[in-house]
Amino acid sequence: MKRKYRRVTHQIIEELTTIVGRNNISTNKSETEGYAYDETPLAIPHVPQVIVRPTDTSSIAKLLAFASEKRIPVTPRGAGTGLSGGCTPIYGGIVLSLERMNRILEIDRDNFVAIVEPGVTLSDLCSQVERQGLSYPLYPGEMTATIGGNVATNAGGINAVKYGVTRHHVLGLEAVLPTGEIIKTGGKFVKCSTGYDLTQLIVGSEGTLAVVTKVILKLTTRPAKGEVALIPFANLQNAINAVPEILRLKMTPTGIEFMERGIIEIVEKHLDRELPYHDYEAFLMIIMEGESESEIYEYFSKVDQICKQHGAIETMIPGTERAKRELLDAREKLYPAIRGFAPMEIVDVVVPRSEIAKFVRRVKEIAEEHKMPVVAYGHAGDGNVHLHPICLNMSKEEWNRRLPHLMSDIYRAGVSFGGAISGEHGIGCDKKAYLSIQMDSAHLSIMKTIKRAFDPNNILNPGKIFDL
Ligand SMILES: Cc1cc2nc3c(=O)[nH]c(=O)nc-3n(C[C@H](O)[C@H](O)[C@H](O)COP(=O)(O)OP(=O)(O)OC[C@H]3O[C@@H](n4cnc5c(N)ncnc54)[C@H](O)[C@@H]3O)c2cc1C
């Protein structure tokens, strides 16, 4: 059988070394093995033959032109915190790590814009921007993630209700095409009706169309105060039913999260401490910003009235900064807590907000039918539901064998409620087997045509989102 891709030989390593420099390349096994996976729970490791860590755009351009000509697969990688196997090199070859392109090039206070290299971490960007009295207001969970990774996955997170997702903050890009050409899209402006919008096509393309080498980001200012409320309910349906009414209030919360009791018990074990109201079946956590405490408290008193009409017990607002931090910390620890609890998979279906409760109820029925427990939490304010099938009461082999059937049924349910397979993590290689549940052949076919137009030799992150 004809090999799809050329192997990386000693000669090729020499040529790559000339392109990126001796200090920016490694074939050392102890290093390549560390680039074989991301944070996807059931990730199958794929070890690259070589890692390159270029420090400038022109080296990336030369590298991609070379890889395209030689037909060597190249997998872009940020911090490797992805949850869909997007940065794992499933055909081996080159991992192109952007970690050394990590400079904040400009913070333009007049235009509310930051220009950054892709390897800048979310944490660095947020702190630098805040020092200038501005804000990059997104909070997609993992602050060690890179901006390049956030752009490539169109990362979302808790603050999406008020501030949207990554694509709403990307004004322009510099990107290298798989053929080695460099393109510049957009600019320091918020409006543009000039041709096809390649910026937004590359955002969310999971490193399959181009390597992002510079990002122009929209910044904002934020209100001075922030507060969080925890609202326990007797059941999830009641909690979710309150959300549309909360969103109809004139002030928009930063985030509305939901959690069910099963998750709370797992987090308590992980943190080794009790969480407030832990005996209740479901919770809403509402994050709100305002110019003054009284403005926020007035908002929460309206929320309290709405929630009580839906059977809530009360609205708990932590009295101290420490209690507030502990509550937010517990929310942040959900994923690591579940990961440490048992083998599990992660689902990030998004459905219309009004359908969350029905969708979660259907998922519970599916879990019963398959006799495989599934716990749920997520972003109630934007319809993004995180589900974790957990391996309990059966062997790992048995669970692995049955999991794809459970996953198919869950995705079918999500799509039947008007939803999509991924709200924020992307398809990667983890979910590509399920994409046809949502997309018909015409839709898939136009996406493949776009991929071929960008990447005629199919060398850039091949085997992600779909197979050609
Ligand atoms: C505890 C935890 C919580 C999380 N919470 C959230 C959350 O709330 N919301 C959310 O959206 N995500 C969340 N994530 C997922 C993850 O942090 C995001 O997907 C993030 O955007 C990945 O960034 P990264 O730098 O780690 O990218 P990687 O994992 O390295 O790569 C992700 C994808 O981007 C591509 N890529 C990376 N850099 C570039 C580039 N410069 N050019 C082109 N393609 C590139 C890769 O090829 C890959 O397809 C969470 C992850 C963890 C571990």
The ligand as a Tripos MOL2 file, in Angstrom:
@<TRIPOS>MOLECULE
LIG
   53    58     1     0     0
SMALL
NO_CHARGES

@<TRIPOS>ATOM
      1 C1         -9.4240   22.1680   33.0760 C.3       1 LIG1
      2 C2         -9.8050   22.6380   31.6810 C.ar      1 LIG1
      3 C3        -10.8740   23.5080   31.5530 C.ar      1 LIG1
      4 C4        -11.2340   23.9590   30.2750 C.ar      1 LIG1
      5 N1        -12.2960   24.8120   30.1640 N.ar      1 LIG1
      6 C5        -12.6540   25.2680   28.9350 C.ar      1 LIG1
      7 C6        -13.7470   26.1610   28.7900 C.ar      1 LIG1
      8 O1        -14.3970   26.5440   29.7510 O.2       1 LIG1
      9 N2        -14.0610   26.5800   27.5420 N.ar      1 LIG1
     10 C7        -13.3480   26.1820   26.4390 C.ar      1 LIG1
     11 O2        -13.6780   26.6090   25.3160 O.2       1 LIG1
     12 N3        -12.3240   25.3170   26.5480 N.ar      1 LIG1
     13 C8        -11.9590   24.8530   27.7550 C.ar      1 LIG1
     14 N4        -10.9000   23.9750   27.8690 N.ar      1 LIG1
     15 C9        -10.2300   23.4660   26.6470 C.3       1 LIG1
     16 C10        -8.9500   24.1950   26.2090 C.3       1 LIG1
     17 O3         -8.3600   24.9530   27.2240 O.3       1 LIG1
     18 C11        -9.2620   25.0630   24.9890 C.3       1 LIG1
     19 O4         -9.6810   24.2280   23.9130 O.3       1 LIG1
     20 C12        -8.0880   25.9000   24.5030 C.3       1 LIG1
     21 O5         -8.5570   26.7720   23.5040 O.3       1 LIG1
     22 C13        -6.9160   25.0830   23.9320 C.3       1 LIG1
     23 O6         -5.7850   25.9460   23.8320 O.3       1 LIG1
     24 P1         -4.3200   25.3260   23.7530 P.3       1 LIG1
     25 O7         -3.3520   26.4320   23.6400 O.co2     1 LIG1
     26 O8         -4.0890   24.3870   24.8640 O.co2     1 LIG1
     27 O9         -4.4250   24.5550   22.3570 O.3       1 LIG1
     28 P2         -4.0070   23.0800   21.9860 P.3       1 LIG1
     29 O10        -4.7340   22.0990   22.8300 O.co2     1 LIG1
     30 O11        -2.5390   22.9750   21.9440 O.co2     1 LIG1
     31 O12        -4.5950   23.0200   20.5000 O.3       1 LIG1
     32 C14        -5.9670   23.0870   20.2610 C.3       1 LIG1
     33 C15        -6.2280   23.1790   18.7550 C.3       1 LIG1
     34 O13        -5.7290   24.4050   18.2620 O.3       1 LIG1
     35 C16        -4.7990   24.1890   17.2040 C.3       1 LIG1
     36 N5         -3.8180   25.2670   17.3340 N.ar      1 LIG1
     37 C17        -3.1280   25.6460   18.4440 C.ar      1 LIG1
     38 N6         -2.3870   26.7380   18.1820 N.ar      1 LIG1
     39 C18        -2.5900   27.0490   16.8790 C.ar      1 LIG1
     40 C19        -2.1120   28.0660   16.0120 C.ar      1 LIG1
     41 N7         -1.2590   29.0140   16.4290 N.pl3     1 LIG1
     42 N8         -2.5460   28.0840   14.7270 N.ar      1 LIG1
     43 C20        -3.4170   27.1600   14.2770 C.ar      1 LIG1
     44 N9         -3.8960   26.1750   15.0490 N.ar      1 LIG1
     45 C21        -3.4990   26.1310   16.3280 C.ar      1 LIG1
     46 C22        -4.2840   22.7830   17.4270 C.3       1 LIG1
     47 O14        -3.8270   22.2090   16.2260 O.3       1 LIG1
     48 C23        -5.5300   22.1040   17.9450 C.3       1 LIG1
     49 O15        -6.3590   21.7290   16.8830 O.3       1 LIG1
     50 C24       -10.5110   23.5000   29.1260 C.ar      1 LIG1
     51 C25        -9.4420   22.6290   29.2790 C.ar      1 LIG1
     52 C26        -9.0830   22.1880   30.5470 C.ar      1 LIG1
     53 C27        -7.9210   21.2460   30.6650 C.3       1 LIG1
@<TRIPOS>BOND
     1     1     2 1
     2     2     3 ar
     3     2    52 ar
     4     3     4 ar
     5     4     5 ar
     6     4    50 ar
     7     5     6 ar
     8     6     7 ar
     9     6    13 1
    10     7     8 2
    11     7     9 ar
    12     9    10 ar
    13    10    11 2
    14    10    12 ar
    15    12    13 ar
    16    13    14 ar
    17    14    15 1
    18    14    50 ar
    19    15    16 1
    20    16    17 1
    21    16    18 1
    22    18    19 1
    23    18    20 1
    24    20    21 1
    25    20    22 1
    26    22    23 1
    27    23    24 1
    28    24    25 2
    29    24    26 1
    30    24    27 1
    31    27    28 1
    32    28    29 2
    33    28    30 1
    34    28    31 1
    35    31    32 1
    36    32    33 1
    37    33    34 1
    38    33    48 1
    39    34    35 1
    40    35    36 1
    41    35    46 1
    42    36    37 ar
    43    36    45 ar
    44    37    38 ar
    45    38    39 ar
    46    39    40 ar
    47    39    45 ar
    48    40    41 1
    49    40    42 ar
    50    42    43 ar
    51    43    44 ar
    52    44    45 ar
    53    46    47 1
    54    46    48 1
    55    48    49 1
    56    50    51 ar
    57    51    52 ar
    58    52    53 1
@<TRIPOS>SUBSTRUCTURE
     1 LIG1         1 GROUP 0 **** ****
